[in-house]
Amino acid sequence: MIQFRDVAWRALTGYDFAAVFEIANRVHPGFFEAEAVLAEKFDLYRNGCYLLEVSEKPAGYVLSHPWKRGDLPALDTLLGKIPADADSYYIHDLALLPLTRGLGAAREIVNALTKHAHAMGFETMSLVAVNGSVPFWENQGFGVEEGPDLKEKLAAYEDTARYMVKVLA
């Protein structure tokens, strides 16, 4: 087993996007998004963007922002702006390199984002689970939400993609 002394999430900066883009393409090769599309999430809502460092090297990231419950931002498409009537806190992407498995980093950032969403007054959090991650998200309090409008949008991700919602108490 490899042990790491230094594992920490920190606020993402504009200088981190080469690393974010590289991690995105390694972790989600079937869900390409241009670097400009990923960077726009940071430009629109910096309070929801973090980089995971392991021994001071980029090992993961999260991009999140307010959005509309039941509405999925299209992959590889600029958002333009955060909706003024956003009513859910959306986790666009949580991507971690394999070396982070077992470190608890994913759970840690989801807990931090949950506290942030609650403090900002959102009643729900939402996301699209891909790559077989539904069980992880269920363990974080998310549940699958279905609807006729969602099926077509989810097809752009993968057959097993699921829209998930967490109700905040």
C-alpha positions in Angstrom: 0.0 0.0 0.0 1.2 3.5 -0.9 0.8 6.1 1.8 0.8 9.8 1.1 1.7 12.4 3.7 0.2 15.4 1.9 -3.3 15.1 0.5 -5.3 18.3 0.3 -8.1 20.1 -1.6 -7.4 23.7 -2.4 -9.2 26.4 -4.3 -8.7 26.1 -8.1 -6.8 28.9 -9.9 -6.7 29.9 -13.5 -3.2 28.4 -13.7 -4.5 24.9 -12.9 -6.5 24.3 -16.2 -3.8 22.5 -18.0 -3.7 19.9 -15.2 -7.6 19.9 -15.0 -7.8 19.2 -18.7 -5.2 16.5 -18.5 -7.0 14.8 -15.6 -10.4 15.1 -17.3 -9.1 13.4 -20.4 -7.6 10.6 -18.3 -10.5 10.0 -16.0 -13.4 10.7 -18.5 -12.0 9.9 -22.0 -15.5 9.2 -23.3 -16.9 12.6 -22.1 -14.6 15.1 -23.9 -15.1 18.7 -22.9 -12.8 21.5 -24.3 -10.5 23.2 -21.9 -12.5 26.5 -22.4 -15.7 24.7 -21.4 -14.2 23.5 -18.2 -12.6 26.9 -17.5 -15.9 28.7 -17.9 -17.3 26.9 -14.9 -14.5 28.4 -12.9 -15.1 31.8 -14.4 -18.8 31.6 -13.6 -18.6 30.2 -10.1 -15.1 30.0 -8.5 -16.5 29.1 -5.1 -17.3 25.6 -6.4 -14.0 24.7 -8.1 -11.2 22.9 -6.3 -8.0 21.0 -7.1 -6.9 17.9 -5.2 -3.2 17.7 -4.7 -1.3 14.6 -3.5 2.3 15.4 -2.5 1.8 18.8 -4.1 0.9 17.3 -7.5 -2.5 17.6 -9.2 -4.5 14.4 -8.7 -8.1 15.5 -9.1 -10.6 18.3 -9.3 -14.2 19.2 -8.8 -16.3 21.8 -10.8 -19.6 22.7 -9.3 -22.1 25.6 -9.5 -25.7 26.6 -9.0 -28.1 25.3 -11.7 -31.7 24.3 -12.2 -33.0 21.0 -10.8 -33.9 18.6 -13.6 -31.9 20.5 -16.2 -28.6 19.1 -17.4 -26.0 21.3 -18.9 -25.0 19.8 -22.3 -21.5 18.3 -22.5 -18.8 20.3 -24.2 -21.0 23.4 -24.3 -20.5 26.8 -22.8 -23.1 27.7 -20.1 -23.0 31.4 -20.8 -24.2 32.3 -17.3 -25.6 30.8 -14.1 -29.5 31.0 -14.3 -30.8 33.7 -12.0 -33.5 31.3 -10.8 -31.0 28.5 -10.0 -32.6 26.2 -7.4 -30.1 23.3 -7.1 -26.4 23.1 -6.5 -24.9 21.1 -9.4 -21.7 19.0 -9.3 -20.6 19.1 -12.9 -17.5 17.0 -12.5 -15.6 15.2 -9.8 -12.6 13.5 -11.4 -9.9 11.8 -9.4 -6.8 9.9 -10.6 -6.6 6.2 -9.6 -3.9 6.9 -7.1 -6.4 8.7 -4.9 -8.6 5.7 -4.3 -9.0 4.9 -0.6 -7.9 8.3 0.6 -11.4 9.6 1.3 -10.8 12.6 -0.9 -14.1 12.3 -2.8 -16.2 12.0 0.3 -14.3 15.0 1.8 -15.0 17.3 -1.1 -18.7 16.2 -1.4 -19.2 16.9 2.3 -17.6 20.4 1.8 -19.8 21.1 -1.2 -22.9 19.9 0.7 -22.1 22.4 3.5 -21.6 25.2 0.9 -24.8 24.4 -0.9 -26.7 24.4 2.4 -25.2 27.6 3.5 -26.1 29.2 0.1 -29.7 28.2 0.7 -30.1 25.5 -1.9 -32.6 22.7 -1.0 -31.0 20.2 -3.3 -27.8 19.1 -5.0 -27.8 17.4 -8.4 -25.4 15.7 -10.7 -25.1 13.1 -13.5 -23.4 9.9 -12.3 -21.3 8.2 -15.0 -18.6 5.5 -15.1 -20.5 3.2 -12.7 -20.4 5.8 -9.9 -24.1 5.5 -8.8 -23.2 3.4 -5.7 -20.7 6.0 -4.6 -23.2 8.8 -5.0 -25.9 6.8 -3.2 -23.5 6.5 -0.2 -23.3 10.3 -0.3 -27.0 10.7 0.1 -28.0 11.1 -3.6 -30.8 9.2 -5.2 -31.7 8.6 -8.9 -34.4 10.9 -10.2 -36.1 10.0 -13.5 -38.2 11.9 -15.9 -39.1 11.9 -19.6 -37.0 15.0 -20.3 -34.0 13.5 -18.6 -33.8 10.3 -20.7 -32.8 12.0 -23.9 -30.3 14.3 -22.2 -28.7 11.5 -20.3 -28.2 9.5 -23.6 -25.6 12.1 -24.6 -23.4 10.8 -21.7 -23.7 7.0 -21.7 -26.4 4.3 -21.4 -25.8 3.9 -17.7 -25.7 7.6 -16.8 -28.2 8.6 -14.1 -29.4 12.0 -13.0 -29.1 12.1 -9.2 -30.5 14.5 -6.5 -29.6 14.9 -2.8 -32.2 16.7 -0.7 -30.5 18.9 1.9 -32.1 19.0 5.3 
